[in-house]
Amino acid sequence: MTDPRRQVPRTDAVLAELTAEVDTHGKDPVKAAIRTAQEQVRDGLITPDQVADHARAALRAAPRPVINATGVLVHTNLGRAPLSAAARAAVQAAAGTTDVEFDLATGARRRRGQSTLDALRAAVPAAQDAHVVNNNAAALLLCAIVLAGTRDILVSRGELVEIGDGFRIPDLLRSTGAHLRGVGTTNRTTVRDYTDAITGDTGFVLKVHPSNFVVSGFTSTPGVADLAGLGVPLVVDIGSGLLTPHPALPDEPDATTVLRAGASLVTASGDKLLGGPQAGLLLGAANLIERLRRHPVARAVRVDKLTLAALEATLRGPRPPVVSALEANLDDLTRRAERLAAALSERGIDAAVVASIAVVGGGGAPGVELPSAAVSLPESYAQPLRVGPTPVVGRTERGRCLLDLRSVPETDDDALLNAVLSVG
Ligand SMILES: *Cc1c(COP(=O)(O)O)cnc(C)c1O
């Protein structure tokens, strides 16, 4: 028998099978993907008839647009907040040469992202100043390095949390060389626990919003106002990035309230409930922001011009998709589900409307249930929907594949319908 390793299909033959890919990506990237797959045949890793499929998969490896029908509004595995149309346009416009760090009127250098910072300060007047870094983890890292160094960071033991995917805030803080000092117990911490632990070697007190779980029962922990004025800076990690209170999320902290209660600094993510790009927001006392900004590490966590553009458009623009999803009313969601289910039933697909519960997700607003409506399909649809030309990720529940409409922008309804029809 001939060794399959010597039967590598010819590039032209495979290319003829990948015309759609050539249209999308251009000839050279497709050829490169074919060559890689041919190498894999020679190395005995795949069979000759798998070359086209492997090349196709490799070309698809880049992040692809997906319809999030999970009912999880901020889905970390699906890239968290989708950007608003305004933010997408801003990214597009900023992709070329921009005045990100340049004053066009005077021709001189200016603070990087000044107009984005102005938008942030306008959105949170309670903050004297603002700074933006790569993500909330970077914001905490910068605080630890600059405000504590090798000194103590005081954190309640009930707030030494893991955010997700093994990311533990205590590990991050310790990795900087700061000394993390847990105060109180898992369920109860008092102001006295903090004051007893404060020494000349305290860098700051950190309060972390335990954003992905709720402790109930015999619990208590001091509020922000109780911890302000202890003589050391108070940094509050609010997590989700609400800038002002939201009526649907009464237990979710927001930057304005926390700063008014006396926090020195607030840190938050840009791509959770704020609905913007991945970013770490730092808001609060001007002297502390200035120290953070001037430290050499600030350069290593500096934010990209595209992020600044998207963040500014999110702050100044219309409601971003995450907020629209949060505020969508149940009647509208049900009406959309009915329209989709009717169109699918008409084509002989076993589709029905069911009540559903959506959640904020992304480690935000634990325990908050958002009533929703879903299109229920046979479970066998779940996998084909994920690998179709427009991937749809639903939720499998009690033997059915549910497409929850609260996490789907209404403008994607037709794409969702077509995706299901192409499977069915
Ligand atoms: C999500 C979250 C983080 C991490 O934020 P990133 O922007 O993903 O780095 C940190 N703290 C809290 C409380 C969070 O909810």
The ligand as a MOL file (V3000), in Angstrom:
LIG
                    3D

  0  0  0     0  0            999 V3000
M  V30 BEGIN CTAB
M  V30 COUNTS 15 15 0 0 0
M  V30 BEGIN ATOM
M  V30 1 C -14.6420 41.2900 36.2100 0
M  V30 2 C -14.0000 41.7280 37.4630 0
M  V30 3 C -12.6100 41.9610 37.5230 0
M  V30 4 C -11.7160 41.7110 36.3430 0
M  V30 5 O -11.9530 42.6860 35.3780 0
M  V30 6 P -11.2660 42.6060 33.9300 0
M  V30 7 O -11.7180 43.8680 33.2570 0
M  V30 8 O -11.7730 41.3590 33.2860 0
M  V30 9 O -9.7960 42.5580 34.1400 0
M  V30 10 C -12.0740 42.4010 38.7060 0
M  V30 11 N -12.8620 42.6130 39.7880 0
M  V30 12 C -14.1940 42.4000 39.7800 0
M  V30 13 C -14.9820 42.6400 41.0230 0
M  V30 14 C -14.8090 41.9470 38.6180 0
M  V30 15 O -16.1420 41.7310 38.5990 0
M  V30 END ATOM
M  V30 BEGIN BOND
M  V30 1 1 1 2
M  V30 2 1 2 3
M  V30 3 2 2 14
M  V30 4 1 3 4
M  V30 5 2 3 10
M  V30 6 1 4 5
M  V30 7 1 5 6
M  V30 8 2 6 7
M  V30 9 1 6 8
M  V30 10 1 6 9
M  V30 11 1 10 11
M  V30 12 2 11 12
M  V30 13 1 12 13
M  V30 14 1 12 14
M  V30 15 1 14 15
M  V30 END BOND
M  V30 END CTAB
M  END
